[in-house]
Amino acid sequence: MTPHEFAHGLERTCEGNLESVILYGSAVGHDFSKEYSDYNTVVVLKDVAPAEIAVMGKLVRNWVRHGNPAPHIFDMKHIERSRDVFPLEFIDIADRHEVLFGTDPFKNIKIDGANLRHQCESELKGKLLHLRAHFAINSHKPKRVAGAMLKSFPGFVAVFRGVVHLTGEPPEKDMRKLVEQLAKRVDFNPQVFMDLILIREGKAFLPRKAEAMSTFENYLTELETITTFVDRMT
């Protein structure tokens, strides 16, 4: 099932209750990978009562069975009242999205910089904690350590977009250009991120054995540098 087929199915199923269907993230960018990328969607309903959501249940289950994440379900009031708690997600959607059905609720969305900085810091520190815990459990298995880097990287890239926004620039849509853009503002070595991009593109292999452990150490070091930069921003 393609995203457009999903949107058409929602249009038929929800009838007059469907406001918008939005596809966002790498699926509408230059860095989409069939192997590693997801089709991320937002569904905006006029009425989000449980009975109205249940109407789309069979279609959503089918969508998820095809390997896709479940959609984020909003109404317009929820979007407006969530700008302070989801600034990073809304910035990411606003920067890279395609309207599959209806109106565009993210076209002119305004985000407070203080809320965005706070969430960027929270996301970076939380993801680092998760990586350290994963390493503590899997430090004897380099393949799992390398896999954790690759799996976690898109989440960090989403935060990088938010950090670039905080510096006053529109973030590059291409993943490689985005890392280069951030490296001009933050003093870190981008090579480990460039290597992960090559792996996502199928142009390189995951590091193995001692190389995997060394790469992971570099990965954490550069992420910690970026985290410290955000922590000190005003």
C-alpha positions as CSV (number, residue, x, y, z in Angstrom):
1,M,0.0,0.0,0.0
2,T,1.4,3.4,-1.0
3,P,0.9,6.6,1.0
4,H,-1.4,7.9,-1.7
5,E,-3.5,4.7,-1.6
6,F,-3.6,5.1,2.2
7,A,-4.9,8.7,1.8
8,H,-7.5,7.7,-0.7
9,G,-8.6,4.9,1.6
10,L,-9.0,7.3,4.5
11,E,-11.0,9.7,2.3
12,R,-13.5,7.0,1.5
13,T,-13.6,5.5,5.0
14,C,-13.8,8.7,7.0
15,E,-16.1,10.5,4.6
16,G,-16.7,14.1,5.7
17,N,-14.7,13.8,8.9
18,L,-11.3,13.8,7.2
19,E,-9.5,17.2,7.3
20,S,-6.0,16.3,6.0
21,V,-3.5,13.6,5.3
22,I,0.2,14.6,5.4
23,L,3.2,12.6,4.4
24,Y,6.4,13.9,6.0
25,G,10.1,13.2,6.7
26,S,12.6,11.4,4.5
27,A,9.8,10.0,2.3
28,V,9.5,13.4,0.7
29,G,13.2,14.3,0.9
30,H,16.3,13.5,-1.1
31,D,17.5,10.9,1.5
32,F,14.7,8.3,1.3
33,S,16.0,4.8,1.7
34,K,13.7,1.8,0.8
35,E,15.6,-0.3,3.4
36,Y,15.8,2.2,6.3
37,S,13.2,4.9,5.8
38,D,9.5,4.9,6.9
39,Y,6.4,6.5,5.5
40,N,5.5,8.8,8.3
41,T,2.0,10.3,8.2
42,V,-0.3,12.7,10.0
43,V,-4.1,12.3,9.9
44,V,-6.1,15.3,10.9
45,L,-9.8,14.7,11.7
46,K,-12.6,17.1,12.4
47,D,-13.8,14.9,15.2
48,V,-11.3,12.7,17.1
49,A,-13.9,10.9,19.3
50,P,-13.0,7.2,19.8
51,A,-16.0,6.1,17.6
52,E,-14.7,8.3,14.7
53,I,-11.2,6.9,15.1
54,A,-12.5,3.3,15.2
55,V,-14.0,3.9,11.7
56,M,-10.5,3.9,10.2
57,G,-9.2,1.0,12.3
58,K,-9.2,-1.7,9.6
59,L,-7.4,0.5,7.1
60,V,-4.8,1.6,9.7
61,R,-4.2,-2.0,10.7
62,N,-3.6,-2.9,7.0
63,W,-1.3,0.1,6.7
64,V,0.8,-1.1,9.7
65,R,0.8,-4.7,8.5
66,H,2.6,-3.4,5.4
67,G,5.4,-2.3,7.7
68,N,4.5,1.4,8.1
69,P,4.2,3.3,11.4
70,A,0.7,4.1,12.6
71,P,-0.3,7.7,11.7
72,H,-0.3,10.5,14.2
73,I,-4.0,11.5,14.7
74,F,-4.8,15.1,15.5
75,D,-7.6,17.6,15.2
76,M,-6.9,21.2,14.4
77,K,-7.2,22.4,18.0
78,H,-4.8,19.7,19.2
79,I,-2.2,20.9,16.6
80,E,-2.5,24.6,17.6
81,R,-2.3,23.8,21.3
82,S,0.7,21.4,20.9
83,R,3.1,23.9,19.3
84,D,4.8,24.3,22.7
85,V,5.3,20.6,23.4
86,F,6.0,19.3,19.9
87,P,8.1,22.1,18.4
88,L,10.8,19.8,17.0
89,E,8.3,17.4,15.4
90,F,6.2,20.3,13.9
91,I,9.3,22.0,12.5
92,D,10.4,18.7,10.9
93,I,6.9,18.2,9.4
94,A,6.8,21.8,8.2
95,D,10.2,21.6,6.5
96,R,9.5,18.3,4.7
97,H,6.0,17.3,3.9
98,E,3.5,16.6,1.2
99,V,-0.3,17.1,1.5
100,L,-1.9,13.9,0.3
101,F,-5.4,15.1,1.0
102,G,-7.1,18.3,2.2
103,T,-5.6,21.5,3.7
104,D,-2.1,22.1,5.0
105,P,-2.2,22.6,8.8
106,F,1.6,23.1,9.0
107,K,2.0,25.8,6.2
108,N,2.2,28.8,8.5
109,I,2.9,27.2,11.9
110,K,4.9,29.4,14.3
111,I,7.2,27.8,16.8
112,D,8.7,29.5,19.9
113,G,12.5,29.3,19.9
114,A,12.8,28.7,23.7
115,N,10.5,25.6,23.4
116,L,12.4,24.3,20.4
117,R,15.8,24.7,22.2
118,H,14.5,22.9,25.3
119,Q,13.2,20.0,23.2
120,C,16.4,19.7,21.2
121,E,18.4,19.5,24.4
122,S,16.0,17.0,25.9
123,E,16.0,14.8,22.8
124,L,19.7,14.8,22.5
125,K,20.4,13.9,26.1
126,G,17.6,11.3,26.1
127,K,18.9,9.6,23.0
128,L,22.4,9.6,24.4
129,L,21.2,7.9,27.5
130,H,19.5,5.2,25.5
131,L,22.6,4.6,23.4
132,R,24.8,4.2,26.4
133,A,22.4,1.7,28.0
134,H,22.2,-0.2,24.7
135,F,26.0,-0.3,24.6
136,A,26.2,-1.5,28.2
137,I,24.0,-4.5,27.3
138,N,25.6,-5.2,23.9
139,S,29.2,-4.2,24.2
140,H,30.3,-7.8,23.5
141,K,28.4,-7.8,20.2
142,P,29.8,-5.2,17.7
143,K,27.2,-6.0,15.1
144,R,24.4,-4.9,17.4
145,V,26.4,-1.8,18.4
146,A,26.8,-0.8,14.8
147,G,23.1,-1.5,14.1
148,A,22.2,0.8,17.0
149,M,24.1,3.6,15.4
150,L,22.4,3.2,12.1
151,K,18.9,2.9,13.7
152,S,19.3,5.9,15.9
153,F,20.8,8.2,13.3
154,P,17.6,9.5,11.7
155,G,16.3,10.5,15.1
156,F,19.4,12.6,15.6
157,V,19.1,14.1,12.1
158,A,15.6,15.4,13.0
159,V,17.2,17.1,16.1
160,F,19.9,18.5,13.9
161,R,17.2,20.2,11.8
162,G,15.9,21.9,14.9
163,V,19.4,23.0,16.0
164,V,20.0,24.6,12.6
165,H,16.7,26.4,12.9
166,L,17.9,27.8,16.3
167,T,21.0,29.2,14.6
168,G,18.7,31.3,12.3
169,E,19.1,29.3,9.1
170,P,16.6,27.2,7.2
171,P,17.9,23.7,7.4
172,E,19.0,21.8,4.3
173,K,16.6,19.1,3.2
174,D,19.4,16.8,2.0
175,M,20.9,14.8,4.9
176,R,24.5,15.2,3.9
177,K,24.2,18.9,3.3
178,L,22.4,19.3,6.6
179,V,25.3,17.7,8.5
180,E,27.7,20.0,6.7
181,Q,25.6,23.0,7.5
182,L,25.5,22.1,11.2
183,A,29.3,21.5,11.2
184,K,29.8,25.1,10.1
185,R,28.0,26.3,13.3
186,V,29.2,23.6,15.8
187,D,32.8,22.5,16.2
188,F,32.5,18.8,15.6
189,N,33.9,16.2,13.1
190,P,31.1,15.2,10.7
191,Q,32.9,12.2,9.2
192,V,31.2,9.5,11.3
193,F,27.8,10.9,10.2
194,M,28.8,11.0,6.6
195,D,29.8,7.3,6.9
196,L,26.4,6.4,8.2
197,I,24.8,8.2,5.3
198,L,26.8,6.1,2.9
199,I,25.6,3.0,4.6
200,R,22.0,4.1,4.3
201,E,22.5,4.8,0.6
202,G,23.9,1.3,0.1
203,K,27.3,2.6,-0.8
204,A,29.2,1.2,2.3
205,F,28.9,-1.6,4.8
206,L,28.3,-1.5,8.5
207,P,31.6,-1.5,10.4
208,R,32.5,-4.8,12.0
209,K,34.4,-6.0,15.1
210,A,37.0,-3.5,16.4
211,E,36.0,-0.9,13.7
212,A,32.4,-1.0,14.9
213,M,33.5,-0.2,18.5
214,S,35.8,2.6,17.4
215,T,33.1,4.1,15.1
216,F,30.6,4.0,18.0
217,E,33.0,5.8,20.3
218,N,33.4,8.5,17.6
219,Y,29.6,8.7,17.1
220,L,29.0,9.3,20.8
221,T,31.9,11.9,21.0
222,E,30.5,14.0,18.2
223,L,26.9,13.7,19.5
224,E,28.1,14.8,23.0
225,T,29.8,17.9,21.4
226,I,26.5,18.9,19.6
227,T,24.6,18.3,22.9
228,T,26.9,20.6,24.8
229,F,26.5,23.3,22.2
230,V,22.7,23.1,22.5
231,D,22.9,23.0,26.3
232,R,24.8,26.3,26.3
233,M,22.6,28.1,23.8
234,T,20.5,31.0,25.1
